Amino acid sequence: MKLLRYGAAGAERPGLLSADGSVRDLSSVVADIDAALITDPVRLDALRALDPASLPVVAGEVALASPLAGIGKIVGVGLNYHDHARECGLPIPGEPILFLKATSSLCGPNDAIRLPEGAEKTDWEVELGVVIGKTARSVPLEQALDHVFGYCIAHDVSERAHQLERGGQWTKGKSHDTFCPLGPWLVTADEVGDPQTLDLWCEVDGVMRQHSSTADMIFSVAEIVSYASRFMTLQPGDLIITGTPAGVGLGLKPPTYLARGAEVRLGIAGLGQQHQRVV
Ligand code: MN
């Protein structure tokens, strides 16, 4: 299933993407796409049994929102692709680098990215987002993927000056409003299959900047879930963003960042595409 939310901020409605590509309204069936829904097997089975053609089509231009409401925390993984560690000139980490990103950075997949005041080094990072569906506490590796509800595209927008030049942790550069476009859809794990075989890419002003595969991850999704769950409880509705491949602006010579008016497109095989304008 491809679950989604749409509509104006604060008044989002649940929906799903039908096989014919149309957005169907789910508000007669569920209240929202949230942790309560993704932990309720009865309602999920009922959703799976629905004929999408029986649901009302959402006509016209559909403003998509973050596909999951009430995300409890965003756990980021740093330097998790071999090619990205190389472009940063940094050694392959011996253990996953974890950081937290504020949930207030979340926005819809096609919402504008708002540059923070004085920002000059705002960068792009396409990432595979992992949504936790079952409480995970010190989970063994072989059971880790059983705790994943689904996957989505996450754009880990990063202001490098705030991340790297202002002291302390990466959190400051990762947490500005609109720095985590999510979606377009939350795709259930059964539909994605192996999360380590997905092509992902990011284009800035029509130039392909990142193009890789989740096969290049240093630590797999299963390893990350298992590892992170030894340091914090992962709860249903938490989001893990699993790192970005090579081709970020910081790695270009000279470094190149997002300017006002820039157009960013990013995608992951089977998970759709995002499009943002930088303002
Ligand atoms: Mn990142």
Boltz pocket constraint, residues with backbone or C-beta under 6 A from the ligand:
constraints:
  - pocket:
      binder: B
      contacts: [[A, 76], [A, 77], [A, 78], [A, 125], [A, 127], [A, 156], [A, 241], [A, 243], [A, 244]]
      max_distance: 6.0
